[in-house]
Amino acid sequence: MHAQPLQNDPLLTEQQAADMLGIKPTTLQVWRCNQRYPLAYIKIGRNVRYRASAVQKFLDLRTVAA
């Protein structure tokens, strides 16, 4: 398995991911706790980070074609 360089797939803070999704960071916290949506995240100690590609994939999977 090859890891992507961070410059090509940056790690987003909880606030940055929430901004990208148009929601509050507390909503992401609830989703993680309840496992409501399969949005992959990374735990580094107490810090939570999201790969930009994971957030984009999450959005792509929820895009409804008209």
Phi and psi restraints in degrees (range 20) as a CNS / XPLOR table:
assign (resid 1 and name C) (resid 2 and name N)
       (resid 2 and name CA) (resid 2 and name C) 1.0 -105.7 20.0 2
assign (resid 2 and name N) (resid 2 and name CA)
       (resid 2 and name C) (resid 3 and name N) 1.0 129.2 20.0 2
assign (resid 2 and name C) (resid 3 and name N)
       (resid 3 and name CA) (resid 3 and name C) 1.0 -81.6 20.0 2
assign (resid 3 and name N) (resid 3 and name CA)
       (resid 3 and name C) (resid 4 and name N) 1.0 138.8 20.0 2
assign (resid 3 and name C) (resid 4 and name N)
       (resid 4 and name CA) (resid 4 and name C) 1.0 -80.0 20.0 2
assign (resid 4 and name N) (resid 4 and name CA)
       (resid 4 and name C) (resid 5 and name N) 1.0 142.5 20.0 2
assign (resid 4 and name C) (resid 5 and name N)
       (resid 5 and name CA) (resid 5 and name C) 1.0 -61.0 20.0 2
assign (resid 5 and name N) (resid 5 and name CA)
       (resid 5 and name C) (resid 6 and name N) 1.0 143.3 20.0 2
assign (resid 5 and name C) (resid 6 and name N)
       (resid 6 and name CA) (resid 6 and name C) 1.0 -61.4 20.0 2
assign (resid 6 and name N) (resid 6 and name CA)
       (resid 6 and name C) (resid 7 and name N) 1.0 -31.1 20.0 2
assign (resid 6 and name C) (resid 7 and name N)
       (resid 7 and name CA) (resid 7 and name C) 1.0 -66.1 20.0 2
assign (resid 7 and name N) (resid 7 and name CA)
       (resid 7 and name C) (resid 8 and name N) 1.0 -24.8 20.0 2
assign (resid 7 and name C) (resid 8 and name N)
       (resid 8 and name CA) (resid 8 and name C) 1.0 -89.4 20.0 2
assign (resid 8 and name N) (resid 8 and name CA)
       (resid 8 and name C) (resid 9 and name N) 1.0 -20.4 20.0 2
assign (resid 8 and name C) (resid 9 and name N)
       (resid 9 and name CA) (resid 9 and name C) 1.0 -146.0 20.0 2
assign (resid 9 and name N) (resid 9 and name CA)
       (resid 9 and name C) (resid 10 and name N) 1.0 76.2 20.0 2
assign (resid 9 and name C) (resid 10 and name N)
       (resid 10 and name CA) (resid 10 and name C) 1.0 -65.0 20.0 2
assign (resid 10 and name N) (resid 10 and name CA)
       (resid 10 and name C) (resid 11 and name N) 1.0 153.2 20.0 2
assign (resid 10 and name C) (resid 11 and name N)
       (resid 11 and name CA) (resid 11 and name C) 1.0 -86.2 20.0 2
assign (resid 11 and name N) (resid 11 and name CA)
       (resid 11 and name C) (resid 12 and name N) 1.0 127.6 20.0 2
assign (resid 11 and name C) (resid 12 and name N)
       (resid 12 and name CA) (resid 12 and name C) 1.0 -99.6 20.0 2
assign (resid 12 and name N) (resid 12 and name CA)
       (resid 12 and name C) (resid 13 and name N) 1.0 144.6 20.0 2
assign (resid 12 and name C) (resid 13 and name N)
       (resid 13 and name CA) (resid 13 and name C) 1.0 -71.5 20.0 2
assign (resid 13 and name N) (resid 13 and name CA)
       (resid 13 and name C) (resid 14 and name N) 1.0 168.8 20.0 2
assign (resid 13 and name C) (resid 14 and name N)
       (resid 14 and name CA) (resid 14 and name C) 1.0 -59.0 20.0 2
assign (resid 14 and name N) (resid 14 and name CA)
       (resid 14 and name C) (resid 15 and name N) 1.0 -40.6 20.0 2
assign (resid 14 and name C) (resid 15 and name N)
       (resid 15 and name CA) (resid 15 and name C) 1.0 -64.9 20.0 2
assign (resid 15 and name N) (resid 15 and name CA)
       (resid 15 and name C) (resid 16 and name N) 1.0 -43.7 20.0 2
assign (resid 15 and name C) (resid 16 and name N)
       (resid 16 and name CA) (resid 16 and name C) 1.0 -63.7 20.0 2
assign (resid 16 and name N) (resid 16 and name CA)
       (resid 16 and name C) (resid 17 and name N) 1.0 -42.7 20.0 2
assign (resid 16 and name C) (resid 17 and name N)
       (resid 17 and name CA) (resid 17 and name C) 1.0 -64.5 20.0 2
assign (resid 17 and name N) (resid 17 and name CA)
       (resid 17 and name C) (resid 18 and name N) 1.0 -42.8 20.0 2
assign (resid 17 and name C) (resid 18 and name N)
       (resid 18 and name CA) (resid 18 and name C) 1.0 -62.4 20.0 2
assign (resid 18 and name N) (resid 18 and name CA)
       (resid 18 and name C) (resid 19 and name N) 1.0 -41.9 20.0 2
assign (resid 18 and name C) (resid 19 and name N)
       (resid 19 and name CA) (resid 19 and name C) 1.0 -62.0 20.0 2
assign (resid 19 and name N) (resid 19 and name CA)
       (resid 19 and name C) (resid 20 and name N) 1.0 -41.3 20.0 2
assign (resid 19 and name C) (resid 20 and name N)
       (resid 20 and name CA) (resid 20 and name C) 1.0 -63.3 20.0 2
assign (resid 20 and name N) (resid 20 and name CA)
       (resid 20 and name C) (resid 21 and name N) 1.0 -33.9 20.0 2
assign (resid 20 and name C) (resid 21 and name N)
       (resid 21 and name CA) (resid 21 and name C) 1.0 -90.1 20.0 2
assign (resid 21 and name N) (resid 21 and name CA)
       (resid 21 and name C) (resid 22 and name N) 1.0 -10.7 20.0 2
assign (resid 21 and name C) (resid 22 and name N)
       (resid 22 and name CA) (resid 22 and name C) 1.0 74.0 20.0 2
assign (resid 22 and name N) (resid 22 and name CA)
       (resid 22 and name C) (resid 23 and name N) 1.0 32.5 20.0 2
assign (resid 22 and name C) (resid 23 and name N)
       (resid 23 and name CA) (resid 23 and name C) 1.0 -130.2 20.0 2
assign (resid 23 and name N) (resid 23 and name CA)
       (resid 23 and name C) (resid 24 and name N) 1.0 176.3 20.0 2
assign (resid 23 and name C) (resid 24 and name N)
       (resid 24 and name CA) (resid 24 and name C) 1.0 -89.0 20.0 2
assign (resid 24 and name N) (resid 24 and name CA)
       (resid 24 and name C) (resid 25 and name N) 1.0 151.2 20.0 2
assign (resid 24 and name C) (resid 25 and name N)
       (resid 25 and name CA) (resid 25 and name C) 1.0 -57.3 20.0 2
assign (resid 25 and name N) (resid 25 and name CA)
       (resid 25 and name C) (resid 26 and name N) 1.0 -31.8 20.0 2
assign (resid 25 and name C) (resid 26 and name N)
       (resid 26 and name CA) (resid 26 and name C) 1.0 -64.7 20.0 2
assign (resid 26 and name N) (resid 26 and name CA)
       (resid 26 and name C) (resid 27 and name N) 1.0 -29.5 20.0 2
assign (resid 26 and name C) (resid 27 and name N)
       (resid 27 and name CA) (resid 27 and name C) 1.0 -65.3 20.0 2
assign (resid 27 and name N) (resid 27 and name CA)
       (resid 27 and name C) (resid 28 and name N) 1.0 -42.1 20.0 2
assign (resid 27 and name C) (resid 28 and name N)
       (resid 28 and name CA) (resid 28 and name C) 1.0 -61.4 20.0 2
assign (resid 28 and name N) (resid 28 and name CA)
       (resid 28 and name C) (resid 29 and name N) 1.0 -39.0 20.0 2
assign (resid 28 and name C) (resid 29 and name N)
       (resid 29 and name CA) (resid 29 and name C) 1.0 -62.7 20.0 2
assign (resid 29 and name N) (resid 29 and name CA)
       (resid 29 and name C) (resid 30 and name N) 1.0 -42.4 20.0 2
assign (resid 29 and name C) (resid 30 and name N)
       (resid 30 and name CA) (resid 30 and name C) 1.0 -65.0 20.0 2
assign (resid 30 and name N) (resid 30 and name CA)
       (resid 30 and name C) (resid 31 and name N) 1.0 -44.1 20.0 2
assign (resid 30 and name C) (resid 31 and name N)
       (resid 31 and name CA) (resid 31 and name C) 1.0 -59.0 20.0 2
assign (resid 31 and name N) (resid 31 and name CA)
       (resid 31 and name C) (resid 32 and name N) 1.0 -41.7 20.0 2
assign (resid 31 and name C) (resid 32 and name N)
       (resid 32 and name CA) (resid 32 and name C) 1.0 -65.3 20.0 2
assign (resid 32 and name N) (resid 32 and name CA)
       (resid 32 and name C) (resid 33 and name N) 1.0 -44.6 20.0 2
assign (resid 32 and name C) (resid 33 and name N)
       (resid 33 and name CA) (resid 33 and name C) 1.0 -63.9 20.0 2
assign (resid 33 and name N) (resid 33 and name CA)
       (resid 33 and name C) (resid 34 and name N) 1.0 -43.4 20.0 2
assign (resid 33 and name C) (resid 34 and name N)
       (resid 34 and name CA) (resid 34 and name C) 1.0 -90.0 20.0 2
assign (resid 34 and name N) (resid 34 and name CA)
       (resid 34 and name C) (resid 35 and name N) 1.0 -7.5 20.0 2
assign (resid 34 and name C) (resid 35 and name N)
       (resid 35 and name CA) (resid 35 and name C) 1.0 52.7 20.0 2
assign (resid 35 and name N) (resid 35 and name CA)
       (resid 35 and name C) (resid 36 and name N) 1.0 42.3 20.0 2
assign (resid 35 and name C) (resid 36 and name N)
       (resid 36 and name CA) (resid 36 and name C) 1.0 -68.3 20.0 2
assign (resid 36 and name N) (resid 36 and name CA)
       (resid 36 and name C) (resid 37 and name N) 1.0 -42.2 20.0 2
assign (resid 36 and name C) (resid 37 and name N)
       (resid 37 and name CA) (resid 37 and name C) 1.0 -126.1 20.0 2
assign (resid 37 and name N) (resid 37 and name CA)
       (resid 37 and name C) (resid 38 and name N) 1.0 149.0 20.0 2
assign (resid 37 and name C) (resid 38 and name N)
       (resid 38 and name CA) (resid 38 and name C) 1.0 -83.9 20.0 2
assign (resid 38 and name N) (resid 38 and name CA)
       (resid 38 and name C) (resid 39 and name N) 1.0 59.9 20.0 2
assign (resid 38 and name C) (resid 39 and name N)
       (resid 39 and name CA) (resid 39 and name C) 1.0 -94.8 20.0 2
assign (resid 39 and name N) (resid 39 and name CA)
       (resid 39 and name C) (resid 40 and name N) 1.0 109.3 20.0 2
assign (resid 39 and name C) (resid 40 and name N)
       (resid 40 and name CA) (resid 40 and name C) 1.0 -65.1 20.0 2
assign (resid 40 and name N) (resid 40 and name CA)
       (resid 40 and name C) (resid 41 and name N) 1.0 140.9 20.0 2
assign (resid 40 and name C) (resid 41 and name N)
       (resid 41 and name CA) (resid 41 and name C) 1.0 -141.4 20.0 2
assign (resid 41 and name N) (resid 41 and name CA)
       (resid 41 and name C) (resid 42 and name N) 1.0 166.8 20.0 2
assign (resid 41 and name C) (resid 42 and name N)
       (resid 42 and name CA) (resid 42 and name C) 1.0 -121.6 20.0 2
assign (resid 42 and name N) (resid 42 and name CA)
       (resid 42 and name C) (resid 43 and name N) 1.0 131.2 20.0 2
assign (resid 42 and name C) (resid 43 and name N)
       (resid 43 and name CA) (resid 43 and name C) 1.0 -102.6 20.0 2
assign (resid 43 and name N) (resid 43 and name CA)
       (resid 43 and name C) (resid 44 and name N) 1.0 125.8 20.0 2
assign (resid 43 and name C) (resid 44 and name N)
       (resid 44 and name CA) (resid 44 and name C) 1.0 -126.5 20.0 2
assign (resid 44 and name N) (resid 44 and name CA)
       (resid 44 and name C) (resid 45 and name N) 1.0 95.1 20.0 2
assign (resid 44 and name C) (resid 45 and name N)
       (resid 45 and name CA) (resid 45 and name C) 1.0 64.8 20.0 2
assign (resid 45 and name N) (resid 45 and name CA)
       (resid 45 and name C) (resid 46 and name N) 1.0 -124.6 20.0 2
assign (resid 45 and name C) (resid 46 and name N)
       (resid 46 and name CA) (resid 46 and name C) 1.0 -88.0 20.0 2
assign (resid 46 and name N) (resid 46 and name CA)
       (resid 46 and name C) (resid 47 and name N) 1.0 -10.9 20.0 2
assign (resid 46 and name C) (resid 47 and name N)
       (resid 47 and name CA) (resid 47 and name C) 1.0 -82.2 20.0 2
assign (resid 47 and name N) (resid 47 and name CA)
       (resid 47 and name C) (resid 48 and name N) 1.0 142.3 20.0 2
assign (resid 47 and name C) (resid 48 and name N)
       (resid 48 and name CA) (resid 48 and name C) 1.0 -115.0 20.0 2
assign (resid 48 and name N) (resid 48 and name CA)
       (resid 48 and name C) (resid 49 and name N) 1.0 132.2 20.0 2
assign (resid 48 and name C) (resid 49 and name N)
       (resid 49 and name CA) (resid 49 and name C) 1.0 -131.3 20.0 2
assign (resid 49 and name N) (resid 49 and name CA)
       (resid 49 and name C) (resid 50 and name N) 1.0 152.4 20.0 2
assign (resid 49 and name C) (resid 50 and name N)
       (resid 50 and name CA) (resid 50 and name C) 1.0 -123.2 20.0 2
assign (resid 50 and name N) (resid 50 and name CA)
       (resid 50 and name C) (resid 51 and name N) 1.0 134.8 20.0 2
assign (resid 50 and name C) (resid 51 and name N)
       (resid 51 and name CA) (resid 51 and name C) 1.0 -71.8 20.0 2
assign (resid 51 and name N) (resid 51 and name CA)
       (resid 51 and name C) (resid 52 and name N) 1.0 138.5 20.0 2
assign (resid 51 and name C) (resid 52 and name N)
       (resid 52 and name CA) (resid 52 and name C) 1.0 -57.6 20.0 2
assign (resid 52 and name N) (resid 52 and name CA)
       (resid 52 and name C) (resid 53 and name N) 1.0 -38.1 20.0 2
assign (resid 52 and name C) (resid 53 and name N)
       (resid 53 and name CA) (resid 53 and name C) 1.0 -66.0 20.0 2
assign (resid 53 and name N) (resid 53 and name CA)
       (resid 53 and name C) (resid 54 and name N) 1.0 -33.0 20.0 2
assign (resid 53 and name C) (resid 54 and name N)
       (resid 54 and name CA) (resid 54 and name C) 1.0 -68.6 20.0 2
assign (resid 54 and name N) (resid 54 and name CA)
       (resid 54 and name C) (resid 55 and name N) 1.0 -39.7 20.0 2
assign (resid 54 and name C) (resid 55 and name N)
       (resid 55 and name CA) (resid 55 and name C) 1.0 -66.8 20.0 2
assign (resid 55 and name N) (resid 55 and name CA)
       (resid 55 and name C) (resid 56 and name N) 1.0 -42.7 20.0 2
assign (resid 55 and name C) (resid 56 and name N)
       (resid 56 and name CA) (resid 56 and name C) 1.0 -63.7 20.0 2
assign (resid 56 and name N) (resid 56 and name CA)
       (resid 56 and name C) (resid 57 and name N) 1.0 -41.7 20.0 2
assign (resid 56 and name C) (resid 57 and name N)
       (resid 57 and name CA) (resid 57 and name C) 1.0 -62.0 20.0 2
assign (resid 57 and name N) (resid 57 and name CA)
       (resid 57 and name C) (resid 58 and name N) 1.0 -41.6 20.0 2
assign (resid 57 and name C) (resid 58 and name N)
       (resid 58 and name CA) (resid 58 and name C) 1.0 -57.5 20.0 2
assign (resid 58 and name N) (resid 58 and name CA)
       (resid 58 and name C) (resid 59 and name N) 1.0 -45.4 20.0 2
assign (resid 58 and name C) (resid 59 and name N)
       (resid 59 and name CA) (resid 59 and name C) 1.0 -66.2 20.0 2
assign (resid 59 and name N) (resid 59 and name CA)
       (resid 59 and name C) (resid 60 and name N) 1.0 -42.9 20.0 2
assign (resid 59 and name C) (resid 60 and name N)
       (resid 60 and name CA) (resid 60 and name C) 1.0 -60.9 20.0 2
assign (resid 60 and name N) (resid 60 and name CA)
       (resid 60 and name C) (resid 61 and name N) 1.0 -39.4 20.0 2
assign (resid 60 and name C) (resid 61 and name N)
       (resid 61 and name CA) (resid 61 and name C) 1.0 -70.1 20.0 2
assign (resid 61 and name N) (resid 61 and name CA)
       (resid 61 and name C) (resid 62 and name N) 1.0 -18.5 20.0 2
assign (resid 61 and name C) (resid 62 and name N)
       (resid 62 and name CA) (resid 62 and name C) 1.0 -104.5 20.0 2
assign (resid 62 and name N) (resid 62 and name CA)
       (resid 62 and name C) (resid 63 and name N) 1.0 7.1 20.0 2
assign (resid 62 and name C) (resid 63 and name N)
       (resid 63 and name CA) (resid 63 and name C) 1.0 -78.9 20.0 2
assign (resid 63 and name N) (resid 63 and name CA)
       (resid 63 and name C) (resid 64 and name N) 1.0 127.1 20.0 2
assign (resid 63 and name C) (resid 64 and name N)
       (resid 64 and name CA) (resid 64 and name C) 1.0 -104.9 20.0 2
assign (resid 64 and name N) (resid 64 and name CA)
       (resid 64 and name C) (resid 65 and name N) 1.0 122.6 20.0 2
assign (resid 64 and name C) (resid 65 and name N)
       (resid 65 and name CA) (resid 65 and name C) 1.0 -79.0 20.0 2
assign (resid 65 and name N) (resid 65 and name CA)
       (resid 65 and name C) (resid 66 and name N) 1.0 135.4 20.0 2
